[in-house]
Amino acid sequence: MPDLTRETLAELRRLLEAVPVSFPPLTTMHDGDDLWEIVSVDDRNIHVASGLLPADARLIAAAINALPALLLAAERGLAAGDGR
């Protein structure tokens, strides 16, 4: 797995900030087949992705929801660490 460099964190931060402020917290929902979809927590009619395996859908939703906090922790760690 590659290291989280300042450049990688900057790119992830840029991608996150490019998302509209109104982007909702996400959850998963069974789509009626053996596949799942990612939807808004507040409005299940807002579909972000569909046709996913259950584990993939849960991982993607969790990662997107946690990204702001993960980036902040990683940025703080780099600032306090060796500065890579």
C-alpha positions in Angstrom: 0.0 0.0 0.0 1.4 3.4 -0.9 2.3 5.9 1.8 -0.1 8.8 2.4 2.1 11.7 1.2 1.2 15.4 1.4 0.5 15.2 -2.3 -1.9 12.3 -1.9 -3.7 14.0 0.9 -3.9 17.2 -1.1 -5.5 15.4 -4.0 -8.0 13.6 -1.7 -8.8 17.0 -0.1 -9.3 18.6 -3.5 -11.6 15.8 -4.6 -13.6 16.1 -1.4 -13.9 19.9 -1.6 -15.1 19.6 -5.2 -18.3 17.8 -4.0 -21.2 20.1 -3.4 -21.8 21.0 0.3 -25.2 19.5 0.1 -23.8 16.0 -0.6 -25.7 13.8 1.9 -24.4 11.2 4.3 -24.7 7.8 2.7 -26.0 4.4 3.5 -26.7 1.2 1.6 -29.9 -0.4 0.5 -30.8 -3.7 -1.0 -32.0 -3.1 -4.6 -34.2 -6.1 -4.9 -31.7 -8.4 -6.6 -28.6 -9.9 -5.0 -27.0 -6.4 -5.4 -27.0 -3.3 -3.3 -27.0 0.4 -4.0 -25.6 3.5 -2.2 -28.3 6.1 -1.3 -28.7 9.2 0.8 -29.4 8.7 4.5 -32.0 11.5 4.3 -33.7 10.6 1.0 -33.5 7.1 -0.2 -34.5 8.3 -3.7 -31.1 9.9 -4.1 -29.1 7.1 -5.6 -25.3 7.5 -5.7 -24.4 4.0 -7.1 -26.1 0.7 -7.8 -25.4 -2.8 -8.9 -22.8 -3.3 -6.1 -22.0 -6.4 -4.0 -23.1 -5.8 -0.4 -19.6 -5.6 1.1 -18.5 -3.2 -1.7 -21.5 -0.9 -1.1 -20.9 -0.8 2.7 -17.2 -0.1 2.3 -17.7 2.7 -0.3 -20.4 4.4 1.8 -18.4 4.1 5.0 -15.2 5.4 3.3 -17.0 8.4 1.8 -18.8 9.2 5.1 -15.5 9.0 7.0 -13.3 10.8 4.5 -13.4 14.3 6.1 -12.3 12.9 9.5 -9.7 10.6 8.1 -8.2 13.4 6.1 -8.0 15.6 9.1 -6.4 13.0 11.2 -3.9 12.1 8.5 -3.0 15.8 7.8 -2.5 16.3 11.6 -0.3 13.2 11.7 1.9 14.4 8.9 2.2 17.8 10.4 3.3 16.3 13.7 5.4 13.5 12.2 8.3 13.3 9.8 6.6 15.6 7.3 6.6 13.3 4.3 
